[in-house]
Amino acid sequence: MTIPFLKTSRLVGRFVFLVLVLGTVNYSQTGTVTRVTIHAKSLENTVTKENPDREVSIYLPPGYTTNKTKRYPVIYFLHGIGDTDLAYTQGWSIPNSDEKVPFSSISTQMDEGIRRGKFGEMIVVLPNQRTKWFGSFYVNSSVTGNWEDFTVDELVGYIDKNYRTLATADQRGIAGHSMGGFGALAISMKHPDVFRVAYGLNPAIIDWAADLTINSPAFKTVLTAKSFQELGERAQKGDFYPAATVTVAQAFSPNPDKPPFYCDFPFELYNGELRPSEPAYTKWQAVSPINVVKKYRSNLLKLKGYRFDSGYEDEFLFIPYVSRRFSSELTNNGIPHVFEEYNGDHRNRLPGRNGRMITEVLPFFWDHFAD
């Protein structure tokens, strides 16, 4: 079987890139993780009094300390709702135990993947973008702060200034899980001049479906709630959707003049039934990636790689549904992308020696950085 010239050229290019970046690294070595604090002007003086001093964890590969001239591609990894960067640096806990899931921290996954030749050396940056109420959704909000600006401008600028990066969009990628998956897909379609490769793991709130529709009990609950404490108590008992609704609304439909939640909700009660409420409903629609594919089509066509996935058994039922629809919308608009469904829930297949982070996510970036 003969290989077409184009494919052969790409393979040769990847091999040359691998040789240049890897050099003579000793793969028995391990990378290091450092945690710094960045002051974000874009997060100053927020209505919700968010802390503008943000922690950022940075994984530096094994060769970073031994070769003082080498520069590296960078992946920016965005955490999910309720998490911080520490979920990916300290590893995930085994339920009802103090033990950690093997190969669940970014350092063990990167070191293992490099050792096995799954991918080469890269820097991974993990910012803490949890707000006082669970998460930023990585968008600009008049209530919680301009998190998109922080990510695209201040964070990238700081990393490129202080670390030996390959400081071009072609060597810079963005990934994330759940809320972070939304952030990665949305930010990259708006800023291909900053991030040229994107991967959304189980991306949340791409659109309405299944357990996230007007029929969701969470909307009636949140519309009658009187305080954060009330929603927090429900969340501690396992009813997380009402609290998450406030998180999303503070991001998508903020209202600085509407305490105690400082947001408008996309639905309202009328004669005991829910109906769409403006302007919030339209604002949520406008933020949804599935509804802005045509708007950002030219940007999406500039990306080197655009991929997202979903587990068949995701406990957040809307995620598989809207991911399929998002893929269809991208296809209908001629946008190259990869969408994969797999046997797993919201995060159980991600960590581990043969987890998707090592076998799928990180290699995807490496392959596209090499193109």
Summary of the structure (lengths in Angstrom):
residues: 371
radius of gyration: 20.7
end to end distance: 23.2
largest distance: 70.9
contacts: 1280
relative contact order: 0.14
helix: 39%
strand: 19%
